[in-house]
Amino acid sequence: MSKIKCRNCDKELFYNSISDIPTFPFCSERCKLIDLGSWFDEKRRIEEPITNDQLENTDT
């Protein structure tokens, strides 16, 4: 049996296979939607460094 923590509330989840938890890696639909809201509000985002080529090609 494996265990992980919910990415939103840190509740421990135990499972034999990922299909045991329909909202994997979250403990509930609520935690899943809270995380999605964080992405929409840009509290979470993936940033990448800007290269010189990108800076030269921007309109100012």
PDB file of N, CA, C and O in Angstrom:
ATOM      1  N   MET A   1       0.842  -1.170   0.000  1.00  0.00           N
ATOM      2  CA  MET A   1       0.000   0.000   0.000  1.00  0.00           C
ATOM      3  C   MET A   1       0.889   1.235   0.000  1.00  0.00           C
ATOM      4  O   MET A   1       1.861   1.317   0.750  1.00  0.00           O
ATOM      5  N   SER A   2       0.542   2.194  -0.851  1.00  0.00           N
ATOM      6  CA  SER A   2       1.301   3.434  -0.960  1.00  0.00           C
ATOM      7  C   SER A   2       0.544   4.570  -0.289  1.00  0.00           C
ATOM      8  O   SER A   2      -0.655   4.472  -0.028  1.00  0.00           O
ATOM      9  N   LYS A   3       1.270   5.647  -0.017  1.00  0.00           N
ATOM     10  CA  LYS A   3       0.593   6.805   0.551  1.00  0.00           C
ATOM     11  C   LYS A   3       1.194   8.079  -0.010  1.00  0.00           C
ATOM     12  O   LYS A   3       2.385   8.146  -0.313  1.00  0.00           O
ATOM     13  N   ILE A   4       0.347   9.087  -0.140  1.00  0.00           N
ATOM     14  CA  ILE A   4       0.773  10.430  -0.518  1.00  0.00           C
ATOM     15  C   ILE A   4      -0.036  11.409   0.320  1.00  0.00           C
ATOM     16  O   ILE A   4      -0.979  11.022   1.011  1.00  0.00           O
ATOM     17  N   LYS A   5       0.337  12.659   0.252  1.00  0.00           N
ATOM     18  CA  LYS A   5      -0.442  13.701   0.920  1.00  0.00           C
ATOM     19  C   LYS A   5      -1.178  14.502  -0.143  1.00  0.00           C
ATOM     20  O   LYS A   5      -0.646  14.757  -1.223  1.00  0.00           O
ATOM     21  N   CYS A   6      -2.394  14.891   0.169  1.00  0.00           N
ATOM     22  CA  CYS A   6      -3.180  15.746  -0.715  1.00  0.00           C
ATOM     23  C   CYS A   6      -2.381  17.021  -0.967  1.00  0.00           C
ATOM     24  O   CYS A   6      -1.815  17.597  -0.037  1.00  0.00           O
ATOM     25  N   ARG A   7      -2.336  17.453  -2.195  1.00  0.00           N
ATOM     26  CA  ARG A   7      -1.538  18.628  -2.541  1.00  0.00           C
ATOM     27  C   ARG A   7      -2.146  19.922  -2.038  1.00  0.00           C
ATOM     28  O   ARG A   7      -1.501  20.970  -2.068  1.00  0.00           O
ATOM     29  N   ASN A   8      -3.382  19.855  -1.578  1.00  0.00           N
ATOM     30  CA  ASN A   8      -4.019  21.069  -1.083  1.00  0.00           C
ATOM     31  C   ASN A   8      -4.068  21.113   0.443  1.00  0.00           C
ATOM     32  O   ASN A   8      -3.651  22.105   1.039  1.00  0.00           O
ATOM     33  N   CYS A   9      -4.568  20.061   1.085  1.00  0.00           N
ATOM     34  CA  CYS A   9      -4.795  20.103   2.536  1.00  0.00           C
ATOM     35  C   CYS A   9      -3.833  19.226   3.343  1.00  0.00           C
ATOM     36  O   CYS A   9      -3.901  19.220   4.572  1.00  0.00           O
ATOM     37  N   ASP A  10      -2.954  18.497   2.688  1.00  0.00           N
ATOM     38  CA  ASP A  10      -1.957  17.628   3.332  1.00  0.00           C
ATOM     39  C   ASP A  10      -2.538  16.405   4.036  1.00  0.00           C
ATOM     40  O   ASP A  10      -1.852  15.778   4.842  1.00  0.00           O
ATOM     41  N   LYS A  11      -3.787  16.058   3.745  1.00  0.00           N
ATOM     42  CA  LYS A  11      -4.374  14.841   4.300  1.00  0.00           C
ATOM     43  C   LYS A  11      -3.663  13.636   3.675  1.00  0.00           C
ATOM     44  O   LYS A  11      -3.404  13.623   2.472  1.00  0.00           O
ATOM     45  N   GLU A  12      -3.350  12.627   4.491  1.00  0.00           N
ATOM     46  CA  GLU A  12      -2.681  11.433   3.973  1.00  0.00           C
ATOM     47  C   GLU A  12      -3.681  10.542   3.248  1.00  0.00           C
ATOM     48  O   GLU A  12      -4.777  10.284   3.745  1.00  0.00           O
ATOM     49  N   LEU A  13      -3.290  10.078   2.075  1.00  0.00           N
ATOM     50  CA  LEU A  13      -4.121   9.195   1.267  1.00  0.00           C
ATOM     51  C   LEU A  13      -3.390   7.871   1.089  1.00  0.00           C
ATOM     52  O   LEU A  13      -2.213   7.846   0.730  1.00  0.00           O
ATOM     53  N   PHE A  14      -4.084   6.785   1.339  1.00  0.00           N
ATOM     54  CA  PHE A  14      -3.519   5.452   1.176  1.00  0.00           C
ATOM     55  C   PHE A  14      -4.206   4.778  -0.005  1.00  0.00           C
ATOM     56  O   PHE A  14      -5.422   4.883  -0.162  1.00  0.00           O
ATOM     57  N   TYR A  15      -3.429   4.086  -0.833  1.00  0.00           N
ATOM     58  CA  TYR A  15      -4.005   3.451  -2.023  1.00  0.00           C
ATOM     59  C   TYR A  15      -3.148   2.284  -2.478  1.00  0.00           C
ATOM     60  O   TYR A  15      -1.948   2.218  -2.213  1.00  0.00           O
ATOM     61  N   ASN A  16      -3.808   1.364  -3.176  1.00  0.00           N
ATOM     62  CA  ASN A  16      -3.094   0.260  -3.812  1.00  0.00           C
ATOM     63  C   ASN A  16      -2.764   0.610  -5.259  1.00  0.00           C
ATOM     64  O   ASN A  16      -1.691   0.275  -5.762  1.00  0.00           O
ATOM     65  N   SER A  17      -3.697   1.289  -5.921  1.00  0.00           N
ATOM     66  CA  SER A  17      -3.444   1.796  -7.264  1.00  0.00           C
ATOM     67  C   SER A  17      -4.071   3.181  -7.361  1.00  0.00           C
ATOM     68  O   SER A  17      -4.967   3.528  -6.591  1.00  0.00           O
ATOM     69  N   ILE A  18      -3.598   3.943  -8.292  1.00  0.00           N
ATOM     70  CA  ILE A  18      -4.087   5.317  -8.436  1.00  0.00           C
ATOM     71  C   ILE A  18      -5.586   5.349  -8.667  1.00  0.00           C
ATOM     72  O   ILE A  18      -6.250   6.303  -8.260  1.00  0.00           O
ATOM     73  N   SER A  19      -6.129   4.339  -9.304  1.00  0.00           N
ATOM     74  CA  SER A  19      -7.569   4.309  -9.575  1.00  0.00           C
ATOM     75  C   SER A  19      -8.404   4.184  -8.296  1.00  0.00           C
ATOM     76  O   SER A  19      -9.619   4.375  -8.341  1.00  0.00           O
ATOM     77  N   ASP A  20      -7.779   3.867  -7.162  1.00  0.00           N
ATOM     78  CA  ASP A  20      -8.495   3.818  -5.883  1.00  0.00           C
ATOM     79  C   ASP A  20      -8.935   5.209  -5.427  1.00  0.00           C
ATOM     80  O   ASP A  20      -9.863   5.333  -4.628  1.00  0.00           O
ATOM     81  N   ILE A  21      -8.278   6.250  -5.927  1.00  0.00           N
ATOM     82  CA  ILE A  21      -8.589   7.627  -5.539  1.00  0.00           C
ATOM     83  C   ILE A  21      -9.012   8.378  -6.807  1.00  0.00           C
ATOM     84  O   ILE A  21      -8.155   8.785  -7.593  1.00  0.00           O
ATOM     85  N   PRO A  22     -10.320   8.567  -7.017  1.00  0.00           N
ATOM     86  CA  PRO A  22     -10.786   9.196  -8.263  1.00  0.00           C
ATOM     87  C   PRO A  22     -10.281  10.627  -8.462  1.00  0.00           C
ATOM     88  O   PRO A  22     -10.201  11.095  -9.598  1.00  0.00           O
ATOM     89  N   THR A  23      -9.941  11.322  -7.390  1.00  0.00           N
ATOM     90  CA  THR A  23      -9.473  12.706  -7.501  1.00  0.00           C
ATOM     91  C   THR A  23      -7.965  12.819  -7.313  1.00  0.00           C
ATOM     92  O   THR A  23      -7.462  13.895  -6.990  1.00  0.00           O
ATOM     93  N   PHE A  24      -7.237  11.720  -7.512  1.00  0.00           N
ATOM     94  CA  PHE A  24      -5.786  11.670  -7.347  1.00  0.00           C
ATOM     95  C   PHE A  24      -5.131  12.837  -8.067  1.00  0.00           C
ATOM     96  O   PHE A  24      -5.490  13.077  -9.220  1.00  0.00           O
ATOM     97  N   PRO A  25      -4.222  13.563  -7.496  1.00  0.00           N
ATOM     98  CA  PRO A  25      -3.549  13.438  -6.218  1.00  0.00           C
ATOM     99  C   PRO A  25      -4.198  14.245  -5.095  1.00  0.00           C
ATOM    100  O   PRO A  25      -3.537  14.589  -4.115  1.00  0.00           O
ATOM    101  N   PHE A  26      -5.464  14.540  -5.232  1.00  0.00           N
ATOM    102  CA  PHE A  26      -6.188  15.279  -4.207  1.00  0.00           C
ATOM    103  C   PHE A  26      -7.109  14.343  -3.449  1.00  0.00           C
ATOM    104  O   PHE A  26      -7.484  13.288  -3.962  1.00  0.00           O
ATOM    105  N   CYS A  27      -7.483  14.724  -2.218  1.00  0.00           N
ATOM    106  CA  CYS A  27      -8.324  13.855  -1.399  1.00  0.00           C
ATOM    107  C   CYS A  27      -9.798  13.974  -1.765  1.00  0.00           C
ATOM    108  O   CYS A  27     -10.578  13.064  -1.485  1.00  0.00           O
ATOM    109  N   SER A  28     -10.189  15.084  -2.388  1.00  0.00           N
ATOM    110  CA  SER A  28     -11.604  15.295  -2.700  1.00  0.00           C
ATOM    111  C   SER A  28     -11.748  16.215  -3.902  1.00  0.00           C
ATOM    112  O   SER A  28     -10.785  16.845  -4.341  1.00  0.00           O
ATOM    113  N   GLU A  29     -12.961  16.281  -4.423  1.00  0.00           N
ATOM    114  CA  GLU A  29     -13.256  17.188  -5.526  1.00  0.00           C
ATOM    115  C   GLU A  29     -13.050  18.642  -5.079  1.00  0.00           C
ATOM    116  O   GLU A  29     -12.610  19.483  -5.863  1.00  0.00           O
ATOM    117  N   ARG A  30     -13.368  18.923  -3.829  1.00  0.00           N
ATOM    118  CA  ARG A  30     -13.197  20.275  -3.288  1.00  0.00           C
ATOM    119  C   ARG A  30     -11.739  20.711  -3.359  1.00  0.00           C
ATOM    120  O   ARG A  30     -11.447  21.811  -3.829  1.00  0.00           O
ATOM    121  N   CYS A  31     -10.818  19.863  -2.898  1.00  0.00           N
ATOM    122  CA  CYS A  31      -9.392  20.197  -2.939  1.00  0.00           C
ATOM    123  C   CYS A  31      -8.913  20.341  -4.387  1.00  0.00           C
ATOM    124  O   CYS A  31      -8.071  21.188  -4.687  1.00  0.00           O
ATOM    125  N   LYS A  32      -9.444  19.528  -5.261  1.00  0.00           N
ATOM    126  CA  LYS A  32      -9.087  19.600  -6.669  1.00  0.00           C
ATOM    127  C   LYS A  32      -9.501  20.954  -7.257  1.00  0.00           C
ATOM    128  O   LYS A  32      -8.734  21.568  -7.999  1.00  0.00           O
ATOM    129  N   LEU A  33     -10.715  21.421  -6.926  1.00  0.00           N
ATOM    130  CA  LEU A  33     -11.207  22.698  -7.450  1.00  0.00           C
ATOM    131  C   LEU A  33     -10.487  23.889  -6.829  1.00  0.00           C
ATOM    132  O   LEU A  33     -10.271  24.899  -7.499  1.00  0.00           O
ATOM    133  N   ILE A  34     -10.115  23.781  -5.561  1.00  0.00           N
ATOM    134  CA  ILE A  34      -9.344  24.854  -4.924  1.00  0.00           C
ATOM    135  C   ILE A  34      -8.001  25.017  -5.639  1.00  0.00           C
ATOM    136  O   ILE A  34      -7.562  26.140  -5.889  1.00  0.00           O
ATOM    137  N   ASP A  35      -7.352  23.904  -5.967  1.00  0.00           N
ATOM    138  CA  ASP A  35      -6.079  23.959  -6.686  1.00  0.00           C
ATOM    139  C   ASP A  35      -6.268  24.566  -8.075  1.00  0.00           C
ATOM    140  O   ASP A  35      -5.455  25.382  -8.509  1.00  0.00           O
ATOM    141  N   LEU A  36      -7.323  24.179  -8.768  1.00  0.00           N
ATOM    142  CA  LEU A  36      -7.600  24.728 -10.095  1.00  0.00           C
ATOM    143  C   LEU A  36      -7.811  26.238 -10.007  1.00  0.00           C
ATOM    144  O   LEU A  36      -7.325  26.979 -10.861  1.00  0.00           O
ATOM    145  N   GLY A  37      -8.526  26.697  -8.989  1.00  0.00           N
ATOM    146  CA  GLY A  37      -8.738  28.118  -8.779  1.00  0.00           C
ATOM    147  C   GLY A  37      -7.430  28.865  -8.567  1.00  0.00           C
ATOM    148  O   GLY A  37      -7.282  30.002  -9.016  1.00  0.00           O
ATOM    149  N   SER A  38      -6.481  28.233  -7.887  1.00  0.00           N
ATOM    150  CA  SER A  38      -5.165  28.860  -7.678  1.00  0.00           C
ATOM    151  C   SER A  38      -4.442  29.087  -9.000  1.00  0.00           C
ATOM    152  O   SER A  38      -3.765  30.101  -9.174  1.00  0.00           O
ATOM    153  N   TRP A  39      -4.583  28.151  -9.929  1.00  0.00           N
ATOM    154  CA  TRP A  39      -3.973  28.310 -11.252  1.00  0.00           C
ATOM    155  C   TRP A  39      -4.669  29.433 -12.016  1.00  0.00           C
ATOM    156  O   TRP A  39      -4.005  30.241 -12.666  1.00  0.00           O
ATOM    157  N   PHE A  40      -6.011  29.491 -11.945  1.00  0.00           N
ATOM    158  CA  PHE A  40      -6.755  30.540 -12.648  1.00  0.00           C
ATOM    159  C   PHE A  40      -6.432  31.921 -12.095  1.00  0.00           C
ATOM    160  O   PHE A  40      -6.347  32.885 -12.856  1.00  0.00           O
ATOM    161  N   ASP A  41      -6.251  32.032 -10.776  1.00  0.00           N
ATOM    162  CA  ASP A  41      -5.921  33.309 -10.142  1.00  0.00           C
ATOM    163  C   ASP A  41      -4.440  33.654 -10.265  1.00  0.00           C
ATOM    164  O   ASP A  41      -4.001  34.702  -9.790  1.00  0.00           O
ATOM    165  N   GLU A  42      -3.677  32.776 -10.898  1.00  0.00           N
ATOM    166  CA  GLU A  42      -2.236  32.926 -11.103  1.00  0.00           C
ATOM    167  C   GLU A  42      -1.450  32.966  -9.798  1.00  0.00           C
ATOM    168  O   GLU A  42      -0.364  33.542  -9.740  1.00  0.00           O
ATOM    169  N   LYS A  43      -2.007  32.347  -8.740  1.00  0.00           N
ATOM    170  CA  LYS A  43      -1.229  32.157  -7.523  1.00  0.00           C
ATOM    171  C   LYS A  43      -0.183  31.076  -7.759  1.00  0.00           C
ATOM    172  O   LYS A  43       0.875  31.061  -7.129  1.00  0.00           O
ATOM    173  N   ARG A  44      -0.500  30.176  -8.675  1.00  0.00           N
ATOM    174  CA  ARG A  44       0.444  29.150  -9.138  1.00  0.00           C
ATOM    175  C   ARG A  44       0.667  29.377 -10.619  1.00  0.00           C
ATOM    176  O   ARG A  44      -0.273  29.639 -11.370  1.00  0.00           O
ATOM    177  N   ARG A  45       1.896  29.276 -11.023  1.00  0.00           N
ATOM    178  CA  ARG A  45       2.203  29.428 -12.444  1.00  0.00           C
ATOM    179  C   ARG A  45       3.571  28.817 -12.717  1.00  0.00           C
ATOM    180  O   ARG A  45       4.384  28.629 -11.812  1.00  0.00           O
ATOM    181  N   ILE A  46       3.794  28.521 -13.962  1.00  0.00           N
ATOM    182  CA  ILE A  46       5.081  27.995 -14.388  1.00  0.00           C
ATOM    183  C   ILE A  46       5.769  29.113 -15.152  1.00  0.00           C
ATOM    184  O   ILE A  46       5.278  29.571 -16.184  1.00  0.00           O
ATOM    185  N   GLU A  47       6.888  29.537 -14.645  1.00  0.00           N
ATOM    186  CA  GLU A  47       7.624  30.613 -15.287  1.00  0.00           C
ATOM    187  C   GLU A  47       8.872  30.047 -15.931  1.00  0.00           C
ATOM    188  O   GLU A  47       9.456  29.074 -15.455  1.00  0.00           O
ATOM    189  N   GLU A  48       9.259  30.667 -17.006  1.00  0.00           N
ATOM    190  CA  GLU A  48      10.507  30.279 -17.640  1.00  0.00           C
ATOM    191  C   GLU A  48      11.351  31.527 -17.834  1.00  0.00           C
ATOM    192  O   GLU A  48      10.809  32.617 -18.012  1.00  0.00           O
ATOM    193  N   PRO A  49      12.648  31.386 -17.802  1.00  0.00           N
ATOM    194  CA  PRO A  49      13.509  32.556 -17.970  1.00  0.00           C
ATOM    195  C   PRO A  49      13.361  33.153 -19.374  1.00  0.00           C
ATOM    196  O   PRO A  49      13.148  32.429 -20.346  1.00  0.00           O
ATOM    197  N   ILE A  50      13.475  34.469 -19.466  1.00  0.00           N
ATOM    198  CA  ILE A  50      13.399  35.154 -20.751  1.00  0.00           C
ATOM    199  C   ILE A  50      14.803  35.206 -21.342  1.00  0.00           C
ATOM    200  O   ILE A  50      15.763  35.591 -20.676  1.00  0.00           O
ATOM    201  N   THR A  51      14.899  34.810 -22.602  1.00  0.00           N
ATOM    202  CA  THR A  51      16.201  34.840 -23.283  1.00  0.00           C
ATOM    203  C   THR A  51      16.389  36.184 -23.980  1.00  0.00           C
ATOM    204  O   THR A  51      15.429  36.934 -24.155  1.00  0.00           O
ATOM    205  N   ASN A  52      17.603  36.481 -24.370  1.00  0.00           N
ATOM    206  CA  ASN A  52      17.891  37.721 -25.097  1.00  0.00           C
ATOM    207  C   ASN A  52      17.122  37.788 -26.404  1.00  0.00           C
ATOM    208  O   ASN A  52      16.660  38.864 -26.785  1.00  0.00           O
ATOM    209  N   ASP A  53      16.971  36.664 -27.106  1.00  0.00           N
ATOM    210  CA  ASP A  53      16.229  36.640 -28.364  1.00  0.00           C
ATOM    211  C   ASP A  53      14.775  37.053 -28.148  1.00  0.00           C
ATOM    212  O   ASP A  53      14.206  37.777 -28.965  1.00  0.00           O
ATOM    213  N   GLN A  54      14.180  36.601 -27.064  1.00  0.00           N
ATOM    214  CA  GLN A  54      12.797  36.968 -26.771  1.00  0.00           C
ATOM    215  C   GLN A  54      12.683  38.454 -26.466  1.00  0.00           C
ATOM    216  O   GLN A  54      11.712  39.093 -26.872  1.00  0.00           O
ATOM    217  N   LEU A  55      13.651  39.011 -25.762  1.00  0.00           N
ATOM    218  CA  LEU A  55      13.635  40.432 -25.448  1.00  0.00           C
ATOM    219  C   LEU A  55      13.759  41.285 -26.722  1.00  0.00           C
ATOM    220  O   LEU A  55      13.097  42.315 -26.843  1.00  0.00           O
ATOM    221  N   GLU A  56      14.590  40.865 -27.650  1.00  0.00           N
ATOM    222  CA  GLU A  56      14.806  41.615 -28.889  1.00  0.00           C
ATOM    223  C   GLU A  56      13.578  41.583 -29.798  1.00  0.00           C
ATOM    224  O   GLU A  56      13.371  42.503 -30.589  1.00  0.00           O
ATOM    225  N   ASN A  57      12.764  40.531 -29.691  1.00  0.00           N
ATOM    226  CA  ASN A  57      11.604  40.375 -30.566  1.00  0.00           C
ATOM    227  C   ASN A  57      10.317  40.936 -29.998  1.00  0.00           C
ATOM    228  O   ASN A  57       9.262  40.774 -30.611  1.00  0.00           O
ATOM    229  N   THR A  58      10.366  41.597 -28.836  1.00  0.00           N
ATOM    230  CA  THR A  58       9.151  42.158 -28.241  1.00  0.00           C
ATOM    231  C   THR A  58       8.905  43.550 -28.755  1.00  0.00           C
ATOM    232  O   THR A  58       9.842  44.291 -29.052  1.00  0.00           O
ATOM    233  N   ASP A  59       7.624  43.910 -28.861  1.00  0.00           N
ATOM    234  CA  ASP A  59       7.251  45.273 -29.259  1.00  0.00           C
ATOM    235  C   ASP A  59       7.277  46.151 -28.021  1.00  0.00           C
ATOM    236  O   ASP A  59       6.728  45.778 -26.984  1.00  0.00           O
ATOM    237  N   THR A  60       7.903  47.306 -28.117  1.00  0.00           N
ATOM    238  CA  THR A  60       7.958  48.224 -26.971  1.00  0.00           C
ATOM    239  C   THR A  60       7.257  49.513 -27.282  1.00  0.00           C
ATOM    240  O   THR A  60       7.202  50.406 -26.436  1.00  0.00           O
TER     241      THR A  60
END
